[in-house]
Amino acid sequence: MPRESYNVRILRGKAIASLRTGVTAFNGLDDSGRTTTVLLSFQHAFEMLLKAVLEAKKDKGVFDKRSQKSISLDKAINRCQQIEGVKLTDDEAGVIRHLDAMRDAEQHWHLVVDEGLLFHNARSAVTLFDDLLQRVFDEHLSKYIPTRVLPISAEAPMTLDLLVDREFQRIADLLRPGRRATEEAKARVRALLATEAVADADAAEVREDDVRRVTRGIREGKSRAQVFPKLTGYTSEIEGDGVAVEVRIVKKEGLPITYTDDPTADTAAIRTVDLERKFHMGARDLADKAGIGKSRAVALRRHLGLDDDDDHFSHRFRFGGMEHRRYSDNALKAMRQAVKTIDLEKVWQSHRTIPYNSEIVPPACDQPGCAISALKDLP
């Protein structure tokens, strides 16, 4: 096995130290600041571990070329989903984004986390941390943390769907007329909104518009599936018992989701989205990450119809009198998939002489954006 670099050793050491701190806080007797310490420590543990993975795999590095600062956790997750030998799955990425969303809400404001849900988060985090250590470094977490001190609970572990159902009912009870417990209910709503990050990266941010909308929907008697549709079809697998329990997120089929920035919209299946966060790549970034030249990237975008879509692949931002189109991770996934299956040279020849805003249908397609429908069905 090749000798590890200094950076890998340091980052992995920081990751393990933070995980140990989180586990100690979870099992501690002091409730003051416990949730904050657990979430902060586990989130930092994964940020350091993923960056250690990127360094070990000799990825492009953990520093952003433009800002010259270390990349965010979200970018580290995205990169680890692409690297051979790591291939972080969507469900695994959801576990980390869930922790990050809860940490953000707790660090910058406050939330109330059901004890069963906190235990579920802690055990799923420990399970994934151990999986990644084995997958990348061929090590077990037991080398650094004795099994006897891993997160433990006096309550039998419950699956994610049952925990969400229980917490939803608790919130509904708090919002009954005469209870005067709206603020506690909102603090619990924040925790469930953060939990939606297991299903969708775009939900990995808790916004007060969403908190108010969900609270209003529950008061109106809407069901859990209506106000938290992303969590429909998500549960978890629990294996083992006692200190050896393992928790992993499992995805089934959920309900369709609609995004809006209208705070007066109906609660059912609605979630606001930060468009600048979702559509975070310019055309040059998209080409670089897809691994193709700038001009051929333009041809491929035209062939796939990525610039014709204002919902899934791209969005046109307006800044004063200027317009600028930016692209989502869905566009990058579509381009990478297309490069594997089509003749890029033929696409280039078909599109290179067409003016950028032309309505002419290129000979390689039957109609503009001919591949867009199929690409939206990509996993």
C-alpha positions, 0 to 999 in steps of 0.5 A, spaced: 500 500 500 503 506 497 505 511 503 499 516 505 501 523 504 501 528 510 494 531 508 491 525 508 493 523 515 492 530 518 485 530 515 483 523 517 485 524 524 481 530 524 475 526 522 476 521 527 477 526 533 470 530 531 467 523 530 469 521 537 467 528 540 460 527 537 459 520 540 462 522 547 457 528 547 451 523 545 452 519 550 454 524 555 449 526 561 449 533 560 443 535 556 446 543 555 448 544 548 448 536 547 444 536 540 449 542 538 455 539 539 453 532 536 451 535 530 457 540 529 462 534 530 459 529 526 458 534 520 465 536 521 467 529 521 464 527 514 467 534 511 474 532 514 473 525 512 471 526 505 477 531 503 481 526 506 478 521 501 479 526 495 487 527 497 488 520 498 485 519 491 489 524 488 483 528 485 483 535 483 484 537 490 480 540 496 482 548 494 477 552 489 481 555 484 478 561 483 477 563 491 483 559 493 479 556 499 478 549 501 471 547 497 465 546 501 462 540 504 457 540 498 462 540 493 466 534 496 460 530 496 459 531 489 466 529 487 466 523 491 460 521 488 464 521 481 470 518 483 472 510 482 473 506 488 469 511 492 462 512 488 458 515 494 451 513 493 445 518 493 442 515 499 449 515 502 450 523 500 443 524 503 445 522 510 451 527 510 447 532 507 441 531 512 447 532 518 449 538 515 442 541 514 441 540 521 447 542 523 446 549 519 439 550 522 442 548 529 448 553 529 445 559 526 438 559 529 435 553 533 431 546 532 428 541 537 430 534 535 426 528 537 431 523 541 429 517 537 431 521 530 437 524 533 439 517 535 438 515 528 442 520 525 448 518 530 448 511 528 447 512 520 453 517 521 457 512 524 455 506 520 457 510 513 463 513 516 465 506 518 463 504 511 467 509 508 473 508 512 473 500 509 472 502 502 477 507 501 482 506 507 481 498 508 480 500 516 475 499 521 472 504 525 473 499 531 481 501 530 479 508 533 473 507 537 471 501 541 464 498 540 462 499 547 462 507 546 458 508 540 452 512 540 447 508 545 440 509 547 435 506 552 430 506 546 429 501 541 431 503 534 426 505 530 426 506 522 426 513 519 419 513 516 416 511 523 420 516 527 417 521 522 410 519 523 411 520 530 414 527 530 409 529 525 403 527 530 407 531 536 407 537 532 400 536 530 399 536 537 403 542 539 399 546 534 392 544 536 388 551 539 389 553 546 396 549 546 400 556 545 406 552 543 407 554 536 415 556 537 416 549 539 412 546 533 416 550 528 423 548 532 421 541 530 418 542 523 425 545 522 428 538 524 424 534 519 425 539 513 432 538 514 431 531 514 428 532 507 435 532 505 436 525 505 432 525 499 434 531 495 440 535 495 436 541 493 432 541 500 439 541 504 437 548 507 432 550 512 428 556 510 423 560 514 418 560 508 418 553 508 417 552 516 411 557 516 408 554 510 409 547 513 406 549 520 400 552 516 399 546 512 399 542 519 394 546 522 389 546 516 389 538 517 394 536 511 397 529 512 404 528 513 405 526 505 402 532 503 407 537 507 413 532 507 412 529 500 420 528 499 420 523 505 414 519 502 418 512 501 424 513 505 425 509 511 431 505 513 434 498 514 436 497 522 441 491 523 444 488 529 442 490 536 445 493 542 451 497 541 452 493 534 446 496 531 447 499 524 443 504 520 442 505 513 437 509 509 433 506 504 429 509 498 423 507 495 418 511 490 416 517 493 411 523 491 413 528 485 415 534 488 414 542 485 418 547 487 416 555 488 419 561 490 411 563 492 411 563 500 403 564 499 403 557 495 399 551 498 403 547 502 402 540 499 408 538 495 411 545 495 418 547 497 422 553 496 429 552 492 435 557 492 436 557 484 443 560 485 445 554 489 441 549 484 444 552 478 451 553 480 455 552 474 457 557 468 458 554 461 465 554 462 465 550 469 460 545 465 465 544 460 471 543 464 467 538 469 464 534 463 471 533 460 470 536 453 472 542 450 468 549 450 466 549 443 464 542 443 460 543 449 456 548 446 454 543 441 453 538 446 448 542 450 444 544 443 444 537 441 441 535 448 437 541 449 440 543 455 439 551 454 432 550 452 430 548 459 428 552 465 427 547 470 431 541 470 438 543 467 439 550 466 436 557 469 437 564 466 438 569 471 437 576 470 442 581 473 439 588 471 440 589 463 444 582 463 442 575 462 446 569 464 445 562 463 447 557 469 447 549 469 445 544 475 448 538 476 443 534 472 446 538 466 453 535 468 450 528 469 446 528 462 453 531 458 457 525 462 452 520 460 451 523 453 459 523 452 459 515 453 453 514 448 454 518 442 459 520 437 461 527 439 464 529 433 458 528 429 454 532 434 460 538 433 459 537 425 451 538 426 451 544 430 458 548 429 455 552 423 448 554 427 448 561 430 447 560 437 440 563 437 438 559 431 431 556 431 434 551 425 433 544 427 440 541 426 440 534 422 442 530 428 436 531 431 428 530 429 427 536 433 430 541 438 432 538 445 431 531 442 434 527 448 432 532 453 426 527 455 430 521 456 435 524 460 430 527 465 429 519 466 437 518 468 438 515 475 
